[in-house]
Amino acid sequence: MLNISNNQLNKKVDVRGYSAFAKAHKTRHFKYFNRFLIAFAVIGFIILFLPWTQNVNGQGYVTTLTPEQRPQTIQSPIPGRVEQWYVREGDYVAKGDTILRISEIKNEYQDPLLAERTRQQRDAKSNAVGSYKSKVQALGNQLAALVKERDLKLQQAENKLKQALLKVQSDSIDLVAATTNRDIAQKQYNRTATLAQEGLKSTADVEDKRLKLQETEAKLISQENKLLSSRNSVLNSSLEINRTNASYAEKISKAQSDRSTATAAQYDTEAQVSKLENASTNYELRSALLYITAPQNGYINKAIKAGLGETFKEGEQLVGIMPSDYDLAVETFVAPIDLPLIHTGEKIRVQFDGWPAIVFSGWPDASFGTYGGKVVAVETFISPNGKFRVLVAPDKEGEKWPQNVRVGSGARTIALLNDVPIWYELWRRLNGFPADYYTPENAKTSKIAKK
């Protein structure tokens, strides 16, 4: 009732006799409400001192523990064209099973007999290598024969030179003897001529001595000619040695040049053989790449290049495959402010999408539908979403994770930290403070062990 008038009705009329007044001014329900407020305040005050487990929440998804167990796509290392599919989406394939067949689109690889013809070229070049080896060996034998022949010729010429030198020495001695004989004959003639002038010798004796002098002079001249001839033989022998060296040096150089040329041709042909062997092996391996096979056991997820005749480049994705054998894990992300609170080996509770759960993050014992996990890896570099990646594996000591959980499903993680009163947790959150920093027991133990 609004008291907007000076004529106050409640002072002039007794309203206690009305039933509406009795219903509106009951005091009994006020007592119950007051007792409820008091009880609620007491219970709320007690709740403020109950223990609360600090935690770090994270959102992520289900993945696998090792990289090779995660879903992958199969690429072709060569460009090609889809020719035939051997599987359907959802089929199970074992490692090495053929998934599809492709064909070449490059002109230089379209010959179906390319590998065989390359092998034929390789065999022909290999035969040429054998021929060059035989030629090199023959030239080596020829070179050895020329060297041996040169040595024999030089030895023969040196022997001739020695003989000529000895002949010169012998002729020189004979020349000295002839000179001595001439001198003696000259003296005898002179003496006989003097005695003949004195009448002591006859003219016949003089003529005999003159004849003998002329004979010794003739022998001297002849001996001088022999000496000159012997000296000429020495010069000829020396020239023969030089000529033999020059002649055989030219022949040996030519043989060495021919052998070097044949050796170079042999090495070049061997290099061509190696190139052809490499090309032949590459062609055989490339032929094997025309059949795309499964890298491991798994299920075909999706055909990315599906149409027959569809072309693609090297490295393009052709089909997706999910490995059949894998170990589940959860990839979750935490804020940078909470990263120092996450340590390898710590236990974490995991809630999977699609599985009913009643979660009280601060009272883990009262939660239902969560599964145990353990941190196995903490990323040291921030992810594109502004958070740090944490990999969680199943806890072997806890309950097993659901069998029907699939890779890629969503998951929510709760990392349990220290126990604090509820009033402290409320005060921390109202002020925007991070959770209490702590060091796990295994870290303390490892530090003590190191000391």
Order of alpha helices (4+ residues) and beta strands (2+ residues): alpha-alpha-alpha-beta-beta-beta-beta-beta-alpha-alpha-beta-beta-beta-beta-beta-beta-beta-beta-beta-alpha-alpha
